[in-house]
């Protein structure tokens, strides 16, 4: 059973991906700031395959200890899905400096540090899969999401160079860039704004978490062994 760490595992895309991973026979090592009933149910129904670690990624200094604990308890890590992110929105001119700082810390610094320590396990075993969850906002932009967009662009750049660094050890690194999905993070999009996004889509709908989770699952699979340094947009065609 291959070990896969997934951050932000307890809801939205992370929860759906955790479900699909467990169904596909992976051992899910989920990390989230707060547990949820839904993730607990997943654990209860798969006690041998689904695990939970509570951690707040704004505390970057203890990430190395977290990875040490997980590898001690479960052994070598095969896959890492950097999914946890903050989604504060706000016009830059009036955005609080502490919000800017927390977005950069949780969305950029934390996944880079987590990848640093997890990739050591992959390098020792000469193989692995890393999926960085970006966003179409990193390339398209959106009013009120300049800092969030900057963090997601940063992850895309991180993917490109890291893929070159780790490729010789048969470790793939890719970016999954979902569009607007029906999750807690887009809960504030209602009425005209939501309809406008749906109209922009080729399929006339928002992407859903199953669409994006299926792509994450593919990128972990043996079929994706030759795919690295790439960005996969899953947005129901809204950027087509």
N, C-alpha and C positions, 0 to 999 in steps of 0.2 A: 504494500500500500504506500503510494508516494505521498510525502508530506507537502502540503501547500499552506503557506501563511497568507491570510487575507485580512487586510485592515478595513475598518469600517464595516465589520461583518454583520452587525445586528439589525440593520434595516435597509430598505431600498435595494440598490444594485448589489450591495455587499451580501445581503441576506439571500437574494435570489441566486447569486453566484455560489454561495455556500451550499445551498440546497442542491444545485446542479452538480457541484463538485462531489458531494457525498453520494449522490445517485450514480455518478460515473466511477466510483470506487477509489476516490482520493481520500486521504486523511486531512480533514479541514482543521487548521489551527487558526481560529478566528480571534482577532483583536479588535476591541471597541472600547470607547470611553464609558458607555453605559450599556448594560445588558438589556435585552427586551424579552418579552414573553414568547415572541415568535422564534427567536433564536434558541431560547430555552427548550421549546417544544422540539426543535430540530435536534438538539443535543439529546433530549430524552428518548427520541425515537432512533437515534444512532449513537449510543454511548461509546462505542468502540472507534467511531470514525469522526466525531465532531467534538471539538474542544474549544474552550473559551478563556481568553486572557483579558482582564480588564486593564486598560492603559489609556492615559490621556497624552496624546502626541504633542501637546504644548510643552510637555516635560521632556525635552530632547536629550538631556544629560544622562538619562537612565536607559536609553534605547539599547545600548550594548549589553546591559545586564538582562534586559528582557529577552534578547536573542539568545544569550547564553543559557537562560532558564529553559526556553523552548527547546533548544537543541539538546540540552541535557536530558529533558524528559521524553523527547520523541526521536532524536537522532537527526541524521542528515536531512536538510531541506531541499526539496526538488523545485518547488515553485513559490513565487512571491507575487501577490497582486496588491499593488499600492493603490488602494481605493479610498481610504479615509481622507476627507477634505472638509474644510469649512467653506460656507457659501455666503458670507456677508455680502450684501450689496449696498451701494450708496455712492453718491456723487463724490469724486475724489476730493474736491475742494472743501467739503464739509465732513469727510470721513475722519473718525477719531484715529489718532496715531496708534493707539493700542490695538485697534481693529486691523490696521494695516500690518502691524508687527505680528499679530496672531495668525493672520492669513499666510504670511510668508513662512512663518515657523512650522505650522501644521501642514501646509500644502506643498512646501518645497524642501525645507531643511529636514523635516522628519522623514519623508520617504527616501531622501538621499542617504541619510544616516542609517536607516533601517536596511536599505539595499547594500550599503557598505559592509555591514556585519553579516547579513544573510548570504551575500555573494561569496564570502570566504568558504562557507560550507559547500557551495556549488563548485567553486574552483578546486577544492580538495577532491571532489568526486567527478570533476571534468564533465559537467552537464547540469542543465537547469533551465528554468523558464522565468522570466521577469516580465510582468505586465504592469505598465504605468497607466493609471486611468486619468486621462486628460479630459478635454471637453472641446466641442466645436467653437466655444467662445474664445479659446486660445488662438484661433485663426480668423474667425469672422468678426469678433467683437460684439459687444452689446451694451447699450446705455446703462450706466450704473454698475457695471461689472469690470471696471478697468483693472483693479488690483487682482480680483479673482482670475481674470483673463491672463494677466501677467504670470500668475503662478502656474496656470495650465500650459502656457507657452514654454515656461521654464522646464516643465516635465518633458515636453516634446524634444527640446534640445538635449536634455539629460539622456533620453532614450538613444538618440542618434550616436552620441560619442561613446556611451557605455556599451552599445552593441559592438562597436569596433574594439573596445578594450577586452570584452569577454568572449568574443566570437571564437577565438582559437581554442578555447576550452569547451566549445560546443554549448555555450549558454546563450540563449536568444533573449533579446530585449525588444519589446514592442510597446507602442502606445495605443490604447483603446480610447477613442474620442467619441463619447456618446453625444447625441443632441439632447434637446429637452425631453425629459422623461417624466412620467407620472410618479414622482417621488415627493418626499417631504421637502426637498430642496426647491422644488418648483411649485410648492403649494400656494405661494403667494401670487402665482400667475393665474388670473381669472379674467373672465369676460372678454373684452376686445383683444387684449394682449395675447391671451391663449388662442383665440380664434385666428388671429393674424399668423401665429406660429404654425398652426395646423394648416392654414391655407397655403403657406410657403412650402409645405412638404409635398413631395411627389405622390405620396400615398394618402394624403389628406388626414394624417393623424400624427400624434407624437410618437416617437420611438418608445418602446416599453422596456422594462428591466430584463425581460426574457430575451429580447433582441440582443442587448448588450452582453448579458451573461453568457449567451451561446457563443459569442465571439471570444470572450475570455476563455471559455472552455476549449475552443478550437486552438487558441494560441498556446495552451498548455499541452496539447496533444502531440503525439508522435507525427501526425500528419503535418504539423507546423514546424517540424525540425529545421526546415530550410528557410524559414521566414524570420528575418530579424532587421532591426533598425527602421521599422515601418510604422505608419500610423493608419489605424483602421477606424474609419468614421461610420458610426451607426446612428443615423439620425432620421430615418424614414424618408431620406432624400431631400431634406430641407436645404442642404447646401449644394444640391445638384445644379 
